[in-house]
Amino acid sequence: MKKLFFIAATIMLSVTATQAQEVRLGAKGGVNFATIGGDNTEDLESLTGFHLGALVEIPVTERFAIQPEVLYSAQGAKIENKILDVTATSKSKLDYINLPVMAKYYVVDGLALEAGPQVGFLVSAESELDLDGIDPTIAQAIEDEFGSGDISDSVNSIDLGLAVGASYRLPMGVFFGARYTLGLSDINDINGYDGKNQNNVFQLSAGYSF
């Protein structure tokens, strides 16, 4: 995954070097509100994470641009169950290197609508159990024994999605954005399980480009 990140970053920098008078190079980060949709997900809740990465905006016309990005994105979902005074929260934490390629249309100066495909590469997948309402020592022992573990063998390594959103860039280069990415591919790689599930993520971002 590190090699993939550096290859993508090198491509971005190469484009910048050849078209430095036209393109904008930038960085962005923000918060994710991630969920998992599809079969058997009625009780799942959103999981708050983050994203961080780099982008290149390549103008095509005065109002139209292409913007490839490289983002580290923490995603997944959680489910909570309560028995008497004990609350058990089970989290599926899925981290990706995402490569969206956004088509941007500037409605007015600074304000752009954007849409485009995204491919994600799984970096890590873990399950995590948190218990609240019982003795901390007992809770820790249960969590250590049953609650956490690597689940990457049951998650597909490649994830496809479609992203739509909007952004606004101030004259000094600071920008803000909101984006929703709808998962298009099944994230499951589980023998004997016929259900299909997808990553869905709403993102709020801030960044700087020049």
C-alpha positions in Angstrom: 0.0 0.0 0.0 2.9 2.4 0.7 4.2 1.7 -2.8 0.8 2.4 -4.3 0.6 5.7 -2.4 4.0 6.9 -3.6 3.3 5.8 -7.2 0.1 7.8 -7.2 1.8 10.8 -5.6 4.6 10.6 -8.2 2.1 10.7 -11.0 0.4 13.8 -9.5 3.7 15.6 -9.1 4.7 14.7 -12.7 1.5 16.2 -14.0 2.2 19.3 -11.9 5.7 19.6 -13.2 4.6 19.4 -16.9 1.6 21.8 -16.5 2.7 23.9 -13.5 1.2 27.1 -15.0 -2.2 25.5 -15.1 -2.8 22.9 -12.4 -3.3 23.3 -8.7 -1.6 21.0 -6.1 -3.3 20.6 -2.7 -3.9 18.7 0.4 -7.1 17.9 2.3 -8.4 16.2 5.4 -11.6 15.9 7.3 -14.2 13.7 9.0 -15.9 10.5 7.7 -19.4 9.4 8.6 -19.2 5.8 7.3 -21.8 3.1 7.1 -22.2 -0.3 5.5 -25.2 -0.9 3.4 -26.8 -3.9 1.8 -28.0 -7.2 3.3 -28.6 -7.7 7.0 -27.5 -4.2 7.9 -30.7 -2.9 9.6 -29.1 -2.6 13.0 -25.8 -1.1 11.8 -24.9 2.5 12.8 -22.5 5.0 11.3 -18.9 5.0 12.4 -17.0 8.3 12.6 -13.5 8.3 11.1 -11.2 10.5 9.1 -9.6 11.0 5.7 -6.3 12.7 4.7 -4.5 13.0 1.5 -3.4 15.0 -1.6 -5.0 16.2 -4.9 -4.3 17.8 -8.2 -6.8 19.9 -10.0 -6.3 20.0 -13.8 -8.3 22.6 -15.7 -9.9 21.5 -19.0 -11.9 24.6 -19.7 -12.6 27.8 -17.8 -15.3 26.1 -15.8 -14.5 22.4 -16.0 -11.6 20.5 -14.4 -10.5 17.0 -13.5 -9.3 16.3 -10.0 -7.5 13.0 -9.1 -6.9 12.4 -5.4 -5.0 10.0 -3.1 -6.8 9.7 0.3 -6.2 7.5 3.4 -9.8 6.8 4.6 -11.0 5.2 7.9 -14.4 3.6 7.3 -16.7 0.8 8.5 -19.7 0.6 10.8 -20.8 -0.3 14.3 -23.6 -2.0 16.1 -24.7 -1.5 19.7 -26.5 -4.0 22.0 -27.7 -3.4 25.5 -28.5 -6.1 28.0 -29.6 -4.7 31.4 -26.9 -2.1 32.2 -24.3 -3.5 29.9 -23.7 -1.9 26.5 -21.7 -3.9 23.9 -20.4 -2.0 20.9 -19.0 -4.0 18.1 -17.1 -2.1 15.4 -15.9 -3.1 11.9 -13.0 -0.8 11.1 -12.0 -0.8 7.4 -9.1 1.4 6.3 -8.5 2.2 2.6 -6.2 4.0 0.3 -8.9 5.6 -2.0 -8.2 7.0 -5.5 -11.2 9.2 -6.6 -11.1 11.0 -9.9 -13.6 13.8 -9.8 -15.0 15.8 -12.6 -15.6 19.4 -11.4 -17.9 22.0 -12.8 -17.6 25.6 -11.5 -21.1 27.0 -11.2 -19.7 30.4 -10.2 -16.1 31.4 -9.2 -15.0 29.2 -6.3 -18.2 27.0 -6.1 -17.9 23.6 -7.9 -20.1 20.6 -8.2 -18.2 17.3 -8.6 -18.7 13.7 -9.4 -16.6 10.7 -10.4 -15.6 7.1 -9.8 -13.4 5.9 -7.0 -11.3 2.8 -6.5 -10.1 1.8 -3.0 -7.4 -0.6 -1.8 -7.8 -2.2 1.6 -5.0 -1.3 4.1 -6.4 -3.0 7.2 -9.7 -4.5 8.5 -10.3 -5.1 12.2 -13.1 -6.0 14.5 -13.3 -4.3 17.9 -15.5 -4.9 20.9 -16.1 -2.3 23.6 -18.0 -3.1 26.8 -19.5 -0.5 29.1 -21.4 -1.0 32.3 -19.4 -3.8 34.0 -16.2 -4.0 35.9 -13.3 -2.6 33.7 -11.0 -5.5 34.5 -13.7 -8.0 33.4 -14.6 -5.9 30.4 -10.9 -5.8 29.3 -10.5 -9.5 29.6 -13.6 -10.2 27.5 -12.5 -7.7 24.9 -9.1 -9.2 24.7 -10.4 -12.7 24.3 -13.3 -12.2 22.0 -13.6 -8.6 20.8 -10.7 -7.7 18.6 -9.0 -9.3 15.6 -7.9 -9.1 12.0 -10.8 -9.6 9.6 -8.9 -8.7 6.4 -9.3 -12.3 5.1 -13.1 -11.8 4.9 -13.0 -8.4 3.2 -12.3 -7.8 -0.5 -9.0 -6.0 -1.1 -10.5 -3.7 -3.8 -13.5 -1.5 -3.4 -15.3 0.5 -6.1 -17.6 3.5 -5.6 -19.2 6.6 -7.1 -18.7 9.9 -5.4 -20.8 13.1 -5.7 -20.4 16.4 -3.9 -19.6 20.1 -3.9 -16.7 22.3 -2.8 -16.0 26.0 -2.4 -12.5 27.5 -2.7 -11.6 30.9 -1.3 -9.3 33.3 -3.2 -6.4 32.6 -0.9 -6.5 28.8 -1.6 -8.4 27.5 1.4 -11.3 25.3 0.4 -14.2 23.3 2.0 -16.1 20.3 0.6 -18.9 17.9 1.2 -19.0 14.5 -0.6 -21.0 11.3 -0.5 -19.5 8.1 -1.9 -21.9 5.2 -2.7 -20.3 1.8 -2.7 -20.7 -0.2 -6.0 -18.9 -3.4 -5.2 -19.4 -6.2 -2.5 -16.9 -5.8 0.3 -17.4 -9.4 1.5 -15.0 -12.2 0.8 -16.6 -14.8 3.0 -17.1 -18.5 2.0 -20.7 -19.6 2.3 -22.2 -16.1 2.8 -24.4 -14.9 0.0 -25.2 -11.5 1.3 -23.8 -8.4 -0.4 -22.6 -5.3 1.4 -21.2 -2.0 0.3 -19.3 0.9 1.9 -21.1 4.2 2.0 -19.3 7.3 3.3 -20.3 11.0 3.8 -17.3 13.3 4.1 -16.7 16.8 5.3 -13.3 18.2 4.2 -11.1 21.2 4.4 -7.9 21.8 2.6 -5.5 24.1 0.7 -4.5 24.3 -2.9 -2.2 26.5 -4.9 
